[in-house]
Amino acid sequence: MTSSETNRAGDPHGDRSGSADPAGSADPGSPAWELLLPAAAAPARTRGRSLQAALREAVRTGRLAPGTRLPSSRDLAADLGVSRGLITEAYEQLTAEGYLRSGRGAGTWVGGAVRAAPPRARDLAPRSPGARADFVPGTPDLSLFPRAAWAAAQRAVLAELPHQDLGYPDPRGLPQLRTALAELLARRRGVVADPERIVVVSGVAQATTLLGFALHARGLRTVGVEDPGSPQHDALYASAGVSTVPLPLDGEGIVVEALRDSGVRSLVTTPSHQFPTGIAYSARRRTELLDWARSVDGLVLEDDYDGDFRYDRAPVGALQGLDPEHVAYTGSVSKSLAPGLRLGWLLVPEALADEVVERKRTMDLGHPTLDQALFAHFVERGDYDRQLRRCQRAYRERRDALVAALQAHFPGAEVAGIAAGLHVIAALPHRYGPQADFLARMAASGVAVRPLADYTHGRAEHEGSGGIRLVLGYAHLSPARIRAGVRLMAQAAGA
């Protein structure tokens, strides 16, 4: 026996690769081996690991099916231009892991342990329904995001941020951002903003959950919510072990008598521009609400979700400015910049500050430092004010286009909640109903709309009352698309 024959006989990845391969085997020229070429060209210090990873991925994804016979280590090394030792090591490692199987003199084969490629990650993010006309509220115009200014701020922050700021942050937030937010919110929204009581959060949803945990720790198990109101509150408070109690509204705000009778000691409210009805709480109702909070030593959570978007009147100051010890205030950049940034703020009464901060610490150890530093820079340079002015101009134009289109195509329609915000309430005459039939015609025509009943707790009793009442979002639509959408809606309704 020659030396070469001796070596092949002792190589479990041996000479059988030179014989006729059975069906399903792979040779170095097949596409299955092409994915090893980049790994073979990797730097010498990482080449072995790269080859193992590439071969493992080929088996895992099914490019090398179970039962596929592999080339000998000698042949594959020659074809890839690497040392035989790297191939031998890769074969041995993957054999030990169960991806391959081999035997002395029997060659190396893909094993059967891996049955299927792992599924691709699904995208569960809420998306537009892909309708011909989409009036579903809640989304700003993401094309207005200031990419150039944001990129410039990012470069500046990366160049200037001290190394120590990349460590674990203060759970309340970066001091630079809390200071900038205190000035911004006091100036624009009239809040009493002590930077020591500002907590930077991942949007209003996290602020709500944090307060839910703080209330639960104090023995409270219920919280009042506006009806109609945001459908998210139920699940957010339930995650903290707190249930919601729906409370009715009238033309001035939440009905205080119902609030007192409910027995709750905490309440979520949107007093500057109630969601979704669009009413602004009257001065009298604001006073009554604060009197209630003081009488029960309670807490009002003020969700200022669109407080910066006022069109036809001066902005209504935040309720928190009247009594910062009984009102927690929260807002975010979800409507002014983009919800995907997951960036917001929570101003808490002094009595709750320590509990909320500790819960924030245990929840996520604080908000990402780079994002905070970037937004602080954005606010300090005036870029955020410029962005708000830009959005206000665009959204006012779109609101006007929607109101005009509704008046033109739906004579007799009443439109409310137009002085602020990113949506309106449209009450259509009864001749377009009943509401269930109207909504069915919209869906069949590719028009996405939401009835006001979708935002009420007593949904069934609202379905057939008050004619057709729709919550129409407009911020994400251009004026041309708004006009075309209302025209399509009118055609579907037979207007």
C-alpha positions as CSV (number, residue, x, y, z in Angstrom):
1,M,0.0,0.0,0.0
2,T,1.4,3.4,-1.0
3,S,1.8,6.2,1.5
4,S,-1.1,8.0,-0.2
5,E,-3.3,4.9,0.2
6,T,-2.3,4.6,3.8
7,N,-3.3,8.2,4.5
8,R,-6.7,7.8,2.8
9,A,-7.5,4.6,4.6
10,G,-6.9,6.3,7.9
11,D,-8.9,9.4,6.9
12,P,-12.6,9.1,7.8
13,H,-13.2,11.8,5.2
14,G,-11.4,9.5,2.8
15,D,-11.0,8.2,-0.7
16,R,-14.6,7.3,-1.4
17,S,-15.4,10.8,-2.5
18,G,-13.5,9.9,-5.7
19,S,-16.0,7.1,-6.5
20,A,-19.3,7.6,-8.2
21,D,-21.5,9.7,-5.9
22,P,-25.0,8.5,-5.1
23,A,-28.0,10.7,-6.0
24,G,-28.2,13.8,-3.8
25,S,-24.4,14.1,-3.2
26,A,-22.6,17.4,-3.6
27,D,-19.4,18.2,-5.5
28,P,-17.3,21.2,-5.0
29,G,-18.5,22.8,-8.2
30,S,-22.2,22.7,-7.2
31,P,-24.0,25.8,-5.8
32,A,-24.0,24.2,-2.4
33,W,-20.3,24.8,-2.1
34,E,-20.3,28.4,-3.4
35,L,-21.2,29.7,0.0
36,L,-18.0,28.4,1.4
37,L,-15.9,30.6,-0.9
38,P,-16.3,33.9,1.2
39,A,-15.4,32.0,4.3
40,A,-12.3,30.6,2.7
41,A,-11.2,34.1,1.8
42,A,-11.6,35.3,5.4
43,P,-8.5,36.5,7.4
44,A,-6.3,33.6,8.5
45,R,-7.1,34.1,12.2
46,T,-10.9,33.7,11.6
47,R,-10.9,31.4,8.6
48,G,-11.5,28.2,10.5
49,R,-14.5,29.6,12.4
50,S,-15.8,31.1,9.2
51,L,-15.7,27.8,7.4
52,Q,-17.4,26.0,10.2
53,A,-20.2,28.7,10.4
54,A,-20.8,28.6,6.7
55,L,-20.9,24.8,6.5
56,R,-23.2,24.7,9.6
57,E,-25.5,27.3,8.0
58,A,-25.7,25.3,4.8
59,V,-26.9,22.2,6.7
60,R,-29.2,24.2,8.9
61,T,-31.0,26.0,6.0
62,G,-31.3,22.9,3.9
63,R,-28.9,23.8,1.1
64,L,-27.1,20.6,2.1
65,A,-29.9,18.1,2.7
66,P,-29.7,15.1,5.1
67,G,-27.8,12.3,3.4
68,T,-25.7,14.5,1.2
69,R,-22.2,13.1,0.9
70,L,-19.4,15.6,1.3
71,P,-16.1,15.8,-0.5
72,S,-13.0,14.4,1.2
73,S,-11.2,16.9,3.4
74,R,-8.3,16.8,0.9
75,D,-10.4,17.5,-2.2
76,L,-12.4,20.3,-0.5
77,A,-9.3,21.9,0.8
78,A,-7.8,21.9,-2.7
79,D,-10.9,23.4,-4.3
80,L,-11.2,26.1,-1.7
81,G,-7.5,26.9,-1.5
82,V,-7.2,26.3,2.2
83,S,-5.2,23.9,4.4
84,R,-6.5,20.4,4.8
85,G,-6.3,20.8,8.5
86,L,-9.0,23.6,8.5
87,I,-11.4,21.3,6.6
88,T,-10.7,18.3,8.8
89,E,-11.2,20.5,11.9
90,A,-14.5,21.8,10.5
91,Y,-15.7,18.3,9.7
92,E,-14.8,17.0,13.2
93,Q,-16.5,20.0,14.9
94,L,-19.7,19.7,13.0
95,T,-19.7,15.9,13.5
96,A,-19.4,16.4,17.2
97,E,-22.4,18.8,17.1
98,G,-24.5,16.4,15.1
99,Y,-24.7,18.2,11.8
100,L,-22.5,15.7,10.1
101,R,-21.8,11.9,10.5
102,S,-18.7,10.0,9.4
103,G,-17.0,6.6,9.8
104,R,-13.5,5.3,9.1
105,G,-13.3,4.7,5.4
106,A,-16.9,5.6,4.9
107,G,-16.7,9.3,4.1
108,T,-18.6,12.2,5.6
109,W,-22.3,12.8,5.2
110,V,-24.9,15.4,6.3
111,G,-26.6,14.0,9.3
112,G,-30.3,13.8,10.0
113,A,-30.4,15.8,13.3
114,V,-31.5,19.0,11.5
115,R,-34.9,18.5,10.1
116,A,-35.9,21.9,8.9
117,A,-34.5,25.4,8.5
118,P,-35.6,27.8,11.3
119,P,-38.6,30.0,10.4
120,R,-37.8,33.6,9.3
121,A,-38.6,36.2,11.9
122,R,-42.1,37.6,11.4
123,D,-42.9,41.3,11.3
124,L,-45.7,41.9,13.8
125,A,-45.5,45.7,13.7
126,P,-48.9,47.4,13.1
127,R,-49.1,48.4,9.5
128,S,-51.4,50.3,7.3
129,P,-54.2,48.0,6.1
130,G,-53.2,48.7,2.5
131,A,-56.6,50.1,1.7
132,R,-57.3,52.3,-1.3
133,A,-58.1,55.1,1.2
134,D,-56.9,54.8,4.8
135,F,-58.4,57.2,7.3
136,V,-57.5,55.1,10.4
137,P,-56.2,57.5,13.0
138,G,-53.0,57.3,15.1
139,T,-50.2,57.6,12.7
140,P,-48.3,60.8,11.7
141,D,-46.7,61.5,8.4
142,L,-43.5,59.5,8.7
143,S,-42.1,61.1,5.6
144,L,-41.8,64.4,7.6
145,F,-39.2,62.8,9.9
146,P,-36.2,65.2,9.7
147,R,-33.6,62.8,8.5
148,A,-30.9,65.3,7.6
149,A,-31.1,67.2,10.9
150,W,-31.3,63.9,12.9
151,A,-28.2,62.6,11.1
152,A,-26.3,65.8,11.8
153,A,-27.3,65.6,15.5
154,Q,-26.2,62.0,15.6
155,R,-22.8,62.8,14.2
156,A,-22.4,65.6,16.7
157,V,-23.4,63.5,19.7
158,L,-21.1,60.6,18.7
159,A,-18.2,63.0,18.5
160,E,-18.9,64.8,21.8
161,L,-20.5,62.2,24.1
162,P,-18.2,61.4,27.0
163,H,-17.1,57.8,27.3
164,Q,-18.6,57.5,30.8
165,D,-22.1,58.4,29.5
166,L,-22.1,55.0,27.6
167,G,-22.3,53.2,30.9
168,Y,-25.5,52.2,32.7
169,P,-27.6,55.4,32.8
170,D,-29.6,57.1,35.5
171,P,-32.9,55.3,35.3
172,R,-34.7,58.7,35.3
173,G,-32.8,59.6,32.1
174,L,-29.7,61.6,31.0
175,P,-29.5,64.8,33.0
176,Q,-28.9,66.8,29.8
177,L,-32.2,65.6,28.3
178,R,-34.2,66.0,31.5
179,T,-33.0,69.6,31.8
180,A,-33.8,70.3,28.1
181,L,-37.2,68.7,28.5
182,A,-38.0,70.7,31.6
183,E,-37.4,73.9,29.7
184,L,-39.3,72.8,26.6
185,L,-42.4,71.6,28.5
186,A,-42.5,74.6,30.7
187,R,-42.3,76.9,27.7
188,R,-44.6,75.1,25.4
189,R,-47.1,73.4,27.7
190,G,-47.1,75.4,30.9
191,V,-46.1,72.4,33.1
192,V,-44.2,72.7,36.4
193,A,-41.2,70.8,35.3
194,D,-38.6,69.9,37.8
195,P,-35.8,67.9,36.0
196,E,-35.5,65.7,39.1
197,R,-39.0,64.5,38.7
198,I,-38.8,63.8,34.9
199,V,-38.4,60.2,33.9
200,V,-37.5,59.4,30.3
201,V,-39.6,56.5,29.1
202,S,-40.3,54.4,26.0
203,G,-43.4,56.3,25.1
204,V,-46.7,56.9,26.8
205,A,-47.4,53.2,27.0
206,Q,-44.5,52.6,29.3
207,A,-45.4,55.7,31.4
208,T,-48.9,54.3,31.8
209,T,-47.5,50.9,32.9
210,L,-45.0,52.4,35.3
211,L,-47.8,54.4,37.0
212,G,-50.0,51.3,37.1
213,F,-47.3,49.4,39.0
214,A,-46.9,52.4,41.4
215,L,-50.6,52.5,42.0
216,H,-50.8,48.8,42.5
217,A,-48.0,48.9,45.1
218,R,-50.1,51.4,47.0
219,G,-53.1,49.1,47.1
220,L,-55.1,50.6,44.3
221,R,-56.8,48.1,42.0
222,T,-58.9,50.3,39.8
223,V,-58.3,53.4,37.6
224,G,-60.9,55.5,35.8
225,V,-60.7,56.0,32.0
226,E,-62.6,58.2,29.6
227,D,-65.4,56.6,27.6
228,P,-64.9,56.9,24.7
229,G,-61.1,56.8,25.0
230,S,-57.9,55.0,24.1
231,P,-58.5,51.3,23.8
232,Q,-54.9,50.6,24.9
233,H,-55.5,51.5,28.6
234,D,-57.2,48.3,29.5
235,A,-54.3,46.1,28.5
236,L,-51.6,48.4,29.9
237,Y,-53.2,48.7,33.3
238,A,-54.1,45.0,33.4
239,S,-50.4,44.2,33.0
240,A,-49.8,46.0,36.3
241,G,-52.7,44.2,38.0
242,V,-55.1,47.2,37.8
243,S,-58.5,47.2,36.1
244,T,-60.1,50.1,34.3
245,V,-63.5,51.7,35.1
246,P,-65.0,53.5,32.1
247,L,-66.5,56.9,32.9
248,P,-68.8,59.0,30.6
249,L,-68.1,62.3,29.1
250,D,-70.3,65.3,28.3
251,G,-69.5,68.5,26.4
252,E,-67.1,69.8,29.0
253,G,-65.1,66.7,29.8
254,I,-65.5,63.7,32.1
255,V,-68.7,63.7,34.2
256,V,-67.4,64.4,37.7
257,E,-70.5,63.0,39.4
258,A,-69.9,59.6,37.8
259,L,-66.2,59.9,38.8
260,R,-67.1,60.5,42.4
261,D,-69.6,57.6,42.4
262,S,-67.1,55.2,40.9
263,G,-65.0,55.1,44.0
264,V,-61.7,55.2,42.0
265,R,-58.8,57.3,43.2
266,S,-56.9,57.6,40.0
267,L,-57.9,58.7,36.5
268,V,-56.4,58.8,33.0
269,T,-57.5,61.8,31.0
270,T,-56.7,63.8,27.8
271,P,-58.0,67.2,28.9
272,S,-56.3,69.4,26.2
273,H,-57.8,67.5,23.3
274,Q,-59.8,64.5,24.4
275,F,-59.2,61.3,22.5
276,P,-61.1,60.6,20.4
277,T,-63.9,63.2,20.6
278,G,-61.6,66.2,20.3
279,I,-63.2,68.3,23.0
280,A,-61.1,70.5,25.3
281,Y,-62.0,70.3,29.0
282,S,-63.6,73.5,30.1
283,A,-62.0,75.6,32.8
284,R,-64.8,74.7,35.2
285,R,-64.4,71.0,34.5
286,R,-60.7,71.2,35.1
287,T,-61.3,72.9,38.4
288,E,-63.8,70.2,39.4
289,L,-61.4,67.4,38.4
290,L,-58.6,68.8,40.5
291,D,-61.0,69.3,43.5
292,W,-61.9,65.7,43.2
293,A,-58.3,64.6,43.1
294,R,-57.5,66.6,46.3
295,S,-60.6,65.3,48.1
296,V,-59.6,61.7,47.7
297,D,-55.8,62.3,47.7
298,G,-55.9,60.8,44.2
299,L,-53.9,61.0,41.0
300,V,-54.8,62.2,37.5
301,L,-52.6,60.9,34.7
302,E,-52.6,63.6,32.0
303,D,-51.9,62.1,28.5
304,D,-50.8,65.1,26.4
305,Y,-50.6,62.9,23.3
306,D,-50.9,65.8,20.7
307,G,-50.6,68.9,22.9
308,D,-48.3,70.6,20.4
309,F,-50.8,70.6,17.5
310,R,-53.1,73.6,17.8
311,Y,-54.5,75.3,14.7
312,D,-57.3,77.8,15.4
313,R,-56.8,78.8,18.9
314,A,-54.1,79.4,21.5
315,P,-52.8,76.2,23.1
316,V,-54.6,75.0,26.2
317,G,-52.0,74.7,29.0
318,A,-51.4,71.4,30.6
319,L,-53.6,70.5,33.6
320,Q,-50.4,69.5,35.5
321,G,-49.4,73.1,35.8
322,L,-52.4,73.8,38.1
323,D,-51.5,71.0,40.6
324,P,-48.3,69.1,40.0
325,E,-48.7,67.1,43.2
326,H,-52.0,65.5,42.1
327,V,-51.3,65.3,38.3
328,A,-48.7,63.1,36.5
329,Y,-48.0,64.3,33.0
330,T,-46.8,62.3,30.0
331,G,-46.1,62.9,26.4
332,S,-43.8,61.6,23.6
333,V,-42.3,62.2,20.2
334,S,-44.6,59.6,18.5
335,K,-46.7,62.2,16.7
336,S,-44.1,64.9,16.3
337,L,-41.2,62.7,15.1
338,A,-41.9,59.0,14.8
339,P,-43.4,56.3,17.1
340,G,-40.6,54.0,16.2
341,L,-38.2,56.1,18.2
342,R,-39.9,54.9,21.4
343,L,-39.1,58.1,23.3
344,G,-41.3,59.9,25.8
345,W,-41.4,61.5,29.2
346,L,-43.2,61.3,32.5
347,L,-43.4,64.0,35.1
348,V,-44.4,62.5,38.4
349,P,-45.6,64.0,41.7
350,E,-42.9,64.0,44.4
351,A,-44.8,61.4,46.5
352,L,-44.6,58.9,43.6
353,A,-41.1,59.7,42.2
354,D,-39.0,57.2,44.1
355,E,-41.5,54.3,43.4
356,V,-41.7,55.1,39.7
357,V,-37.9,55.5,39.3
358,E,-37.2,52.2,41.0
359,R,-39.8,50.4,38.8
360,K,-38.1,51.9,35.8
361,R,-34.8,50.7,37.0
362,T,-36.0,47.1,37.4
363,M,-37.9,47.2,34.2
364,D,-35.1,48.1,31.8
365,L,-32.2,49.8,33.6
366,G,-33.0,53.1,31.8
367,H,-33.5,54.4,28.3
368,P,-30.7,54.1,25.7
369,T,-28.2,56.8,26.3
370,L,-27.3,57.6,22.7
371,D,-31.0,58.2,21.9
372,Q,-31.4,60.5,24.8
373,A,-28.2,62.5,24.0
374,L,-29.3,62.8,20.4
375,F,-32.8,64.2,21.3
376,A,-31.3,66.5,23.9
377,H,-29.0,68.0,21.2
378,F,-32.0,68.2,18.9
379,V,-34.1,70.1,21.4
380,E,-31.2,72.4,22.6
381,R,-30.4,73.5,19.0
382,G,-34.0,74.4,18.3
383,D,-34.4,71.6,15.7
384,Y,-37.4,70.2,17.6
385,D,-39.2,73.5,17.6
386,R,-38.6,73.8,13.9
387,Q,-39.9,70.2,13.4
388,L,-43.1,71.1,15.3
389,R,-43.7,74.2,13.2
390,R,-43.2,72.2,10.1
391,C,-45.7,69.5,11.2
392,Q,-48.2,72.1,12.3
393,R,-48.2,73.7,8.9
394,A,-48.6,70.4,7.1
395,Y,-51.3,69.1,9.4
396,R,-53.3,72.3,9.3
397,E,-53.4,72.1,5.5
398,R,-54.5,68.4,5.6
399,R,-57.2,69.2,8.2
400,D,-58.6,71.9,6.0
401,A,-58.5,69.6,3.0
402,L,-60.5,66.9,4.9
403,V,-63.1,69.3,6.3
404,A,-63.6,70.8,2.8
405,A,-63.9,67.4,1.1
406,L,-66.4,66.2,3.7
407,Q,-68.6,69.3,3.2
408,A,-68.4,68.9,-0.6
409,H,-69.2,65.2,-0.8
410,F,-71.3,64.6,2.3
411,P,-73.7,67.6,2.6
412,G,-75.1,68.0,6.1
413,A,-72.1,66.3,7.7
414,E,-71.0,67.7,11.0
415,V,-67.3,67.8,11.8
416,A,-66.0,68.2,15.3
417,G,-62.6,68.2,17.1
418,I,-60.9,70.2,14.3
419,A,-59.2,72.9,16.4
420,A,-56.3,70.6,17.3
421,G,-54.9,67.1,16.9
422,L,-54.5,64.7,14.0
423,H,-58.0,63.5,13.5
424,V,-61.6,64.7,13.4
425,I,-65.0,63.3,14.3
426,A,-67.4,63.3,11.3
427,A,-71.1,62.7,12.0
428,L,-72.8,61.8,8.7
429,P,-76.6,62.3,8.1
430,H,-78.8,59.3,8.7
431,R,-79.5,58.9,5.0
432,Y,-76.1,57.2,4.6
433,G,-76.9,54.6,7.3
434,P,-77.4,52.4,9.1
435,Q,-73.9,52.5,10.4
436,A,-73.2,48.7,10.0
437,D,-74.3,48.9,6.3
438,F,-72.2,52.0,5.8
439,L,-69.1,50.3,7.2
440,A,-69.6,47.2,5.1
441,R,-69.8,49.3,2.0
442,M,-66.6,51.1,3.0
443,A,-64.7,47.8,3.6
444,A,-65.9,46.4,0.2
445,S,-64.7,49.5,-1.6
446,G,-61.2,49.5,0.1
447,V,-61.9,52.4,2.4
448,A,-60.4,52.0,5.9
449,V,-62.4,53.9,8.5
450,R,-63.1,53.6,12.3
451,P,-66.4,54.3,13.9
452,L,-66.5,56.2,17.2
453,A,-68.1,53.0,18.7
454,D,-64.7,51.3,18.3
455,Y,-63.4,53.5,21.1
456,T,-66.2,53.0,23.6
457,H,-66.5,50.4,26.3
458,G,-70.2,50.0,25.8
459,R,-69.7,49.3,22.1
460,A,-72.9,47.4,21.4
461,E,-75.2,50.1,22.7
462,H,-73.4,52.7,20.6
463,E,-73.5,50.8,17.3
464,G,-77.1,51.7,16.5
465,S,-77.3,55.1,18.1
466,G,-76.5,58.6,16.9
467,G,-76.3,57.9,13.2
468,I,-72.9,57.4,11.6
469,R,-70.0,58.8,13.6
470,L,-66.5,58.3,12.3
471,V,-63.0,59.0,13.7
472,L,-61.0,60.1,10.6
473,G,-57.3,60.4,10.8
474,Y,-55.6,62.7,8.3
475,A,-52.0,63.4,9.4
476,H,-50.5,60.6,7.3
477,L,-52.3,61.6,4.1
478,S,-51.4,64.3,1.6
479,P,-54.2,66.8,0.7
480,A,-54.6,65.1,-2.7
481,R,-55.0,61.7,-1.2
482,I,-57.4,63.1,1.4
483,R,-59.6,64.5,-1.4
484,A,-59.4,61.3,-3.4
485,G,-60.2,59.2,-0.4
486,V,-63.3,61.2,0.6
487,R,-64.5,61.1,-3.0
488,L,-64.1,57.3,-3.0
489,M,-65.9,57.1,0.4
490,A,-68.8,59.1,-1.1
491,Q,-69.0,56.9,-4.1
492,A,-69.1,53.8,-1.9
493,A,-71.8,55.4,0.2
494,G,-73.9,56.4,-2.8
495,A,-73.6,60.1,-1.9
